[in-house]
Amino acid sequence: MKQILLILLAIAPILVFGQEKHTVDKEREYRYNVYAFGGFFFKDTKGFNVSVNGQIGIQNTLSIGLDVTRGFYQSPALNFTPSKEIIAHYPDDAEGAVPPVLVKGSDDDVFTGVSVYVAKEVDFGSFFALDIQAGPSLSFIKVRDYTYGYSPASGGFGGPNFGNGARISTTSTENRKTTFNGYARVIFKFKFGKLFSIGISPFANINSEESNTGIQAGLGFTF
């Protein structure tokens, strides 16, 4: 999916800026676009994201806009495979069993991206339009780091049967960081009249430390 996203982001500028204008010497009019999207990240963990996106521009010229994207996803650290050293302590290891994992502090990781962009939209007939956006972005990321350890069975009040079984337990620490990114989004826009549209939109917030890419669908309004 990431390869498909990169191809779409690469060919969209060619389609947009190579498309001839449909009108010549037409009186310029301001155009306002507002989008609301929801979707998912291209990650190996579960999650979702939402975006609010708005722009202002002159018909058949460039627009400027603001995109705010917020996403929640399960920490990749929770996709945990116990090491041989940990499993070796587990009483049922001979049967190939894996000890249960007791997770403490398992909040979702959170991504918030605020992007300022330049956009170009070209109409391909009355039903379809392509909107490409690119610009700088700030990302605010909250992640949890997990440390795993083996906890042997323990007896409780009333005998061993009332205690805790052997398990892997975790401790977690929360880290917050801010990164500077490059932002890109392509909106495949299907129009229903002059006001209302439905869009499918791959997007990317890319930097050298942690990149977030995904795809969304949602509604658009043009004024």
N, C-alpha and C positions, 0 to 999 in steps of 0.2 A: 504493500500500500504506500509506503514512503516513496518508492521509486515512481509510482503513478503520480503522486502529489508533486514531486520535483519536476516531472515532465510537464504537467499542467501549468505549473508556475513558470516554466521556461518558455512554453509556446504561446502563452496568453499575450505577452507584450507584442509578439509578432502579429498575432491576429488583430489586436487592438490598434496599434500604431500603423499597421499596414492597410487597414480598412479605409477606403475613400469616404469622404464626408458625403452624406446624402443630400445636403442642402448647401447652396452657395449664395452668398450675400443675403442670408436670412437674418432678420433682426435677432440679436443675441438676447437670450432670456436666462435668468437665473434658475438653477435647478437644485432642489434640496432632496437628498436621499436619506432615509432612515431605515435601518435594518435591525431585526431582532432574531438571533440565531441560537440554536442549541445543538449539541453533538457530542463527539467523543474524541479522545486523544489516540494517536497511533502509539500506544504503549502496551507492554506485556501485562499490565495490571488493569483492573476494572476502574472506571472513572467516567466523568461527564464534564461538560463545560457549557457555558452560556456566554453570549456576546451581545453588546449593544454598540451599534456602529452608525455614525451620522456624518454627512458631508454636505458641502455647499460648493457650487461651481456654476460656470456659465455654459450654456448648451454648446456642445461640440468643442469644448476646450477642457483644460485640466480642472480638477476640483481639489479641495483640501478637506481633510476630515479627521475624526477622532474615533478610535476603536478601543473599547474596554472589554477584555475577555477574562473571565474567572472560571477556574476549573478545580475539581476535586478528584483525586485518584489515590488508590491504595498504594502504600509505600512498597516499592520493589523489594525492600528488605524483608517483607513478610512472605515472599515466595522462597521460603527457607527449606533447604534440604539438609538434614542433620549430617554432620561429618561422621566418619567411621569411628572416631574417638568418642563422640557423644553416644552413638548407637551402641557401642561396645559396653556401655554401662547399663543398658536397658535389659531387664531380666528376660524378656521374651525375644531377645535378639536372635536366638537359635531358630525361631520360626519366621524370621524375616520381618518382624513387626517394627514399626517406627513409633517412638514415644510421642504422645500428644504434646502440642505446643501451647503453653499458656502465655498469652500475649497481654502485656500491661501497657496502657497508654497508647492504644492503637488508633489514634486519630488519623484521618486522611491527610495526605500531603495536599497543599493548596498552592495553586499558581494564579497570579493576577498579572495581566499584561496591560499596560497603557501605551497606546501607539498613536503617534501623529503621522499622517501619511498624505501623499499626493496620489490622486486617482484619475483614471481615464475611462470613460464609458462610451461604448459605441453600440448603436442600435443595428441589429441585423434583421431588418424588417420590423413589423409592428408587434411581434410576439416575443422575440428573443433579444437579449442584450448581454454584453460581456463587460464586467466592471473589474478592472485590475487596480490593486492598491499596493503601495510600497512606501516604507519610511522607517525612521528610528523608533525604538520602543524601550520602555523600562519594564522589567519583570520583578515582581516581588514574590519570593518563593519561601514557603514554610515546609520543611521536611523533618522527618523523624529518623534517627539512627538507632538501630537495635543491636543489643549485645545478648547473645544466647548462652545459656549454661544448663547443665544437667542438675535436676533436683531429685534426689532419691525419695523413695516412699517414706512416709512418716506416719506414725500412729497418732491417733487423737484420743480425746477423753472417751473412754469406753472400749479401748482396744484397737488393734491394728485395722480392723475392718471399718473403723470410723475415721480413719486418717486420710491423707492424700496419697494417691498413687504416684509412681515414678512419672516424671514429666520433664519437658524442657521449658524453662521459664525465661522470660526476657526482662531486660531493663531498657528503657528508651530515653533519649535526650532529644530535645527540640532545637533545630537550627533554623535561623532565618537569614536570608541573603537577598541582595538586590543586584541585578545584572543589567547590562546594556545590550540590547539586541538589535537585529535587523528584522523588520516585520514585512510580511508579504501575504496577500490574500487575493484570490480570484473568485468572483461571484458569477455563476451561470444563472442568469436572471430570466425567468419566464413571466412575461407581463400579461396581465388581464385588465385591459383598459389603460388609461394614463396614470392612474393612482396606485393600483395594487399590483404586487408581484410576489412570486414564490422563488426562492433562491437556493441553490446548492453551492457550498463554498468550502474548498480546501484552504487552509491557512497555515502559517508557520511563524514562530518566534525563534530565531536562530542565533546562537552564540557559541563560543568555543567551550563553555563550561557545561551548560545544560540547555538543550533545545526542546521546544514543545511544538509538535505538529499535530494536525487533526483535520477533521472534516465536519461540517455542520449543515443544517438545513433550517430554513425559517422564512419569515415574511419580510417584505419590503414595501415602503411607501414613498412615492415621489410627489413632490409639490412644486 
